[in-house]
Amino acid sequence: MADLDRLASLEHKIKERPKLVFGKSIDFGNGIGQEFFALKDIRNWLMHFTSTYETFVVDNMTIHGLADNSRFEALGGEDAVRALQTAEGTIAEIIRLREIPTQNIPYHLQSWLGRIPV
């Protein structure tokens, strides 16, 4: 309830809630935990960009305060696939914390992702 009152960040929730619910935490220094925070950092950079405060002049037009979109421009299709895999892997890790046997995780993911296990 305190998290709701103070509008806890995603970082706080993903770090603290598994400990509260399962008594275990995701390892954020390696593997999927590290990938999750790298993805979160990219997302935050894209959503909360800052202007460079540079000026661009062409003919009789002047633009002040350009946004740096280089990170967006550098993204490709493989980044979209990696983001999806990271999101799915994070959910799988939370399911694993419930001590679900590894071979059963795809079946539990079905209710989250709608993907039928093969």
C-alpha positions as CSV (number, residue, x, y, z in Angstrom):
1,M,0.0,0.0,0.0
2,A,2.9,2.3,0.7
3,D,4.1,1.8,-2.9
4,L,0.8,2.9,-4.2
5,D,0.7,6.0,-1.9
6,R,4.2,7.1,-3.1
7,L,3.9,6.0,-6.7
8,A,6.8,3.6,-6.5
9,S,9.0,3.4,-9.6
10,L,9.2,0.3,-11.8
11,E,12.7,-0.2,-10.6
12,H,11.6,-0.3,-6.9
13,K,8.7,-2.7,-7.8
14,I,10.8,-5.1,-9.8
15,K,13.5,-5.2,-7.1
16,E,11.3,-5.3,-4.0
17,R,8.1,-7.1,-4.8
18,P,9.6,-10.5,-5.7
19,K,11.3,-10.5,-2.3
20,L,8.1,-9.7,-0.6
21,V,6.0,-12.3,-2.4
22,F,8.5,-15.1,-3.0
23,G,11.2,-14.4,-0.4
24,K,13.7,-14.2,-3.3
25,S,15.0,-11.6,-5.7
26,I,16.0,-11.5,-9.3
27,D,19.7,-11.2,-9.9
28,F,20.1,-7.8,-11.5
29,G,23.9,-8.1,-11.9
30,N,23.7,-10.9,-14.5
31,G,21.4,-12.5,-17.1
32,I,17.9,-11.4,-17.5
33,G,17.9,-9.0,-14.6
34,Q,20.8,-7.1,-16.1
35,E,19.1,-7.2,-19.6
36,F,15.9,-5.9,-18.0
37,F,17.6,-2.8,-16.6
38,A,19.5,-2.2,-19.8
39,L,16.2,-2.3,-21.7
40,K,14.6,0.0,-19.0
41,D,17.4,2.5,-19.5
42,I,16.9,2.6,-23.3
43,R,13.1,3.0,-22.8
44,N,13.7,5.9,-20.3
45,W,16.2,7.6,-22.7
46,L,13.6,7.4,-25.5
47,M,10.7,8.6,-23.4
48,H,12.5,11.2,-21.3
49,F,14.9,12.7,-23.8
50,T,16.4,16.1,-23.4
51,S,17.0,18.8,-25.8
52,T,20.6,19.5,-26.8
53,Y,20.0,23.3,-26.9
54,E,21.8,23.5,-30.2
55,T,20.6,25.8,-33.0
56,F,20.0,24.6,-36.5
57,V,19.7,27.3,-39.3
58,V,18.6,26.5,-42.9
59,D,17.9,29.4,-45.2
60,N,15.5,31.6,-43.3
61,M,14.4,29.0,-40.7
62,T,16.0,28.6,-37.3
63,I,15.3,25.8,-34.9
64,H,16.4,26.1,-31.3
65,G,16.6,23.2,-28.8
66,L,17.0,20.1,-30.9
67,A,16.4,16.7,-29.5
68,D,19.1,14.1,-29.7
69,N,17.5,11.1,-31.5
70,S,20.7,9.3,-32.2
71,R,19.8,6.4,-29.9
72,F,16.4,6.0,-31.6
73,E,18.0,6.1,-35.0
74,A,20.5,3.4,-33.9
75,L,17.7,0.9,-33.0
76,G,16.9,-1.8,-35.5
77,G,14.7,-4.8,-35.8
78,E,17.0,-7.0,-33.7
79,D,16.5,-4.5,-30.8
80,A,12.7,-5.0,-31.0
81,V,13.2,-8.8,-30.9
82,R,15.6,-8.5,-28.0
83,A,13.2,-6.2,-26.1
84,L,10.4,-8.8,-26.5
85,Q,12.7,-11.6,-25.4
86,T,13.8,-9.6,-22.4
87,A,10.2,-8.8,-21.3
88,E,9.3,-12.5,-21.7
89,G,12.5,-13.6,-20.0
90,T,11.7,-11.3,-17.0
91,I,8.3,-12.8,-16.6
92,A,9.8,-16.3,-16.8
93,E,12.3,-15.4,-14.1
94,I,9.5,-14.2,-11.8
95,I,7.7,-17.5,-12.5
96,R,10.9,-19.4,-11.7
97,L,11.1,-17.6,-8.4
98,R,7.8,-19.3,-7.5
99,E,9.9,-22.5,-7.7
100,I,8.0,-23.8,-10.8
101,P,10.1,-26.6,-12.4
102,T,11.9,-25.3,-15.4
103,Q,10.1,-27.6,-17.8
104,N,6.8,-26.2,-16.7
105,I,7.6,-22.5,-17.1
106,P,6.4,-22.4,-20.8
107,Y,3.0,-23.6,-19.7
108,H,2.8,-20.9,-17.0
109,L,3.9,-18.3,-19.6
110,Q,1.0,-19.3,-21.8
111,S,-1.4,-17.4,-19.4
112,W,0.8,-14.3,-19.5
113,L,1.7,-14.3,-23.2
114,G,-1.0,-16.2,-24.9
115,R,1.7,-18.3,-26.6
116,I,0.9,-22.0,-26.7
117,P,3.9,-24.1,-25.6
118,V,5.5,-26.2,-28.2
